[in-house]
Amino acid sequence: MTIKPLTVENVFEFAEVIRQSFATVAQEFGFTKENCHGYIGFITDERLESKFENENCCPFGVFVDERMIGCVALTNSDESVFEMSTLSVLPAYRHFSYGTALINFCREKVKEFSGNKIIISIVEENTVLKDWYVKNGFIHTGTKNIDGLPFVVGYMERLT
């Protein structure tokens, strides 16, 4: 397993890992492009490509035998806070600690960037995912209803 920075040349593979990974959640909760068009599981290559234009965003991929099987992006929110987003692991590679490895990698990167906090947002109703983040040191900090989303957004954070 290796974790390395992604470039715009990786955008198709990056987007495909996100779509395949989040498809299981979309199916479980009944999200469709029609009822939840902004959901990360329906991200287009073009929308993801814009992340590479943001100089505060650092996307990374986890590779096994040269195949990207997971990914994550860190975005500097302010001097010491980084948002961790698009954390994804392909379904066939789940339960082998790749997600935890990505979290730990992000923690180290945030420290390198002189940050001290990681924030995330999740589908609040996804209790399995929320419990997994708690197991990985995150605490729940609140929720928000966002117009156009058929779920409550949950917020969590972790000090590095």
Backbone torsions as a table, in degrees:
resi	resn	phi	psi	omega
1	MET	NA	133.4	172.1
2	THR	-133.0	147.0	174.7
3	ILE	-117.5	126.5	-178.4
4	LYS	-142.9	157.3	178.7
5	PRO	-62.3	148.1	176.9
6	LEU	-103.7	152.4	176.2
7	THR	-121.4	174.7	-179.7
8	VAL	-58.9	-25.5	177.3
9	GLU	-65.4	-19.9	-179.8
10	ASN	-92.0	2.1	-168.5
11	VAL	-59.3	-41.4	-178.7
12	PHE	-63.3	-47.4	-179.6
13	GLU	-65.6	-41.3	177.7
14	PHE	-57.7	-50.1	-179.3
15	ALA	-63.9	-40.0	-178.6
16	GLU	-65.9	-39.4	176.6
17	VAL	-63.0	-42.9	178.4
18	ILE	-61.8	-49.9	-177.7
19	ARG	-60.5	-45.9	-179.9
20	GLN	-66.0	-39.2	-178.1
21	SER	-68.5	-44.0	-177.3
22	PHE	-82.3	-9.4	178.0
23	ALA	-61.7	-33.9	-179.8
24	THR	-65.5	-37.7	178.7
25	VAL	-71.5	-42.4	178.7
26	ALA	-58.5	-44.0	-179.8
27	GLN	-65.4	-45.3	-178.1
28	GLU	-61.0	-38.8	-175.0
29	PHE	-103.0	2.7	176.5
30	GLY	74.9	27.0	177.9
31	PHE	-79.2	136.0	175.6
32	THR	-131.1	167.4	175.9
33	LYS	-61.1	-28.2	-178.9
34	GLU	-77.0	-42.1	-176.0
35	ASN	-96.1	-5.3	-176.9
36	CYS	-156.3	54.7	-172.2
37	HIS	-59.5	-26.7	-179.4
38	GLY	-84.8	-0.6	-177.5
39	TYR	-63.8	138.0	-176.8
40	ILE	-57.3	-28.3	179.7
41	GLY	-67.6	-11.3	178.4
42	PHE	-112.2	20.0	-176.3
43	ILE	-61.7	140.2	176.2
44	THR	-91.6	159.1	176.6
45	ASP	-58.1	-40.5	-177.4
46	GLU	-64.9	-43.2	179.3
47	ARG	-65.2	-39.7	179.2
48	LEU	-69.0	-35.1	179.8
49	GLU	-58.8	-31.5	179.9
50	SER	-64.0	-24.1	176.2
51	LYS	-60.4	-33.5	-178.5
52	PHE	-72.7	-16.9	177.6
53	GLU	-82.8	-15.9	179.8
54	ASN	-86.9	110.8	-176.7
55	GLU	-65.5	-15.6	178.1
56	ASN	-89.2	0.1	-177.4
57	CYS	-106.4	131.7	179.1
58	CYS	-124.9	103.0	177.1
59	PRO	-88.7	145.8	-179.6
60	PHE	-134.6	151.4	175.9
61	GLY	-122.7	148.4	172.7
62	VAL	-106.3	130.0	-173.9
63	PHE	-119.9	138.8	172.2
64	VAL	-125.8	122.6	-178.0
65	ASP	50.7	46.2	177.1
66	GLU	69.3	3.6	177.5
67	ARG	-102.1	130.2	175.5
68	MET	-73.4	120.1	-178.6
69	ILE	-115.5	-4.2	179.7
70	GLY	-164.8	167.4	-178.7
71	CYS	-160.4	168.4	177.7
72	VAL	-163.2	157.3	174.0
73	ALA	-132.4	140.2	174.3
74	LEU	-113.6	131.6	177.9
75	THR	-127.2	127.7	179.3
76	ASN	-73.1	115.0	-179.7
77	SER	-85.0	-40.6	173.1
78	ASP	-154.1	-165.8	-173.3
79	GLU	-53.8	-40.8	-172.8
80	SER	-120.5	-1.6	-175.8
81	VAL	-113.1	132.2	178.3
82	PHE	-123.2	135.3	174.3
83	GLU	-90.4	130.6	175.1
84	MET	-102.4	123.4	-177.2
85	SER	-137.0	169.4	178.5
86	THR	54.5	24.4	177.2
87	LEU	-62.4	117.6	-173.4
88	SER	-141.1	142.1	170.9
89	VAL	-136.1	129.3	178.9
90	LEU	-54.8	140.9	-176.0
91	PRO	-50.9	-39.1	-178.4
92	ALA	-68.0	-15.8	-177.3
93	TYR	-108.6	6.6	179.2
94	ARG	-74.1	157.9	177.6
95	HIS	71.4	23.4	174.2
96	PHE	-121.7	17.2	176.0
97	SER	72.6	14.9	176.9
98	TYR	-67.4	-37.6	177.6
99	GLY	-63.8	-43.6	177.4
100	THR	-63.9	-38.9	177.3
101	ALA	-61.6	-39.4	178.0
102	LEU	-66.0	-40.5	176.7
103	ILE	-61.4	-48.2	-179.2
104	ASN	-63.1	-38.3	176.0
105	PHE	-60.7	-46.1	178.9
106	CYS	-62.3	-40.0	177.7
107	ARG	-58.6	-44.4	179.8
108	GLU	-67.1	-40.0	178.3
109	LYS	-63.5	-43.1	179.4
110	VAL	-60.9	-41.4	176.0
111	LYS	-61.5	-44.1	177.8
112	GLU	-57.5	-37.2	-179.4
113	PHE	-84.8	10.5	179.5
114	SER	66.2	27.0	175.3
115	GLY	-94.7	168.6	179.3
116	ASN	-138.7	3.7	-178.7
117	LYS	-146.0	140.5	173.4
118	ILE	-115.7	132.0	176.1
119	ILE	-116.5	150.5	178.4
120	ILE	-141.4	162.2	170.2
121	SER	-129.0	144.6	-176.0
122	ILE	-140.1	170.0	168.9
123	VAL	-74.4	110.9	-174.3
124	GLU	-56.0	-36.5	-177.2
125	GLU	-72.4	-10.1	179.8
126	ASN	-83.8	79.7	-174.6
127	THR	-66.4	-29.9	177.6
128	VAL	-63.0	-46.5	179.3
129	LEU	-66.4	-43.2	179.9
130	LYS	-59.9	-44.3	178.5
131	ASP	-62.8	-36.7	178.7
132	TRP	-64.2	-42.2	177.8
133	TYR	-65.9	-39.1	176.5
134	VAL	-60.4	-43.7	177.6
135	LYS	-59.7	-27.3	179.6
136	ASN	-97.3	21.2	169.7
137	GLY	92.7	5.8	179.1
138	PHE	-87.7	150.6	174.4
139	ILE	-118.7	147.5	-179.6
140	HIS	-79.0	131.6	-176.8
141	THR	-118.5	-7.5	178.2
142	GLY	156.1	-179.4	180.0
143	THR	-140.0	164.9	177.2
144	LYS	-154.8	137.1	171.0
145	ASN	-88.9	127.7	-179.5
146	ILE	-117.3	127.1	179.3
147	ASP	-53.3	134.7	177.5
148	GLY	91.6	-10.5	178.1
149	LEU	-104.8	132.0	-179.1
150	PRO	-85.4	22.5	178.5
151	PHE	-145.7	164.1	175.9
152	VAL	-88.3	135.4	176.7
153	VAL	-86.8	126.3	176.4
154	GLY	-102.9	144.3	-179.5
155	TYR	-116.5	139.2	180.0
156	MET	-139.4	160.8	177.2
157	GLU	-149.6	162.3	178.9
158	ARG	-148.9	133.8	172.0
159	LEU	-77.7	146.2	-178.5
160	THR	-79.5	NA	NA
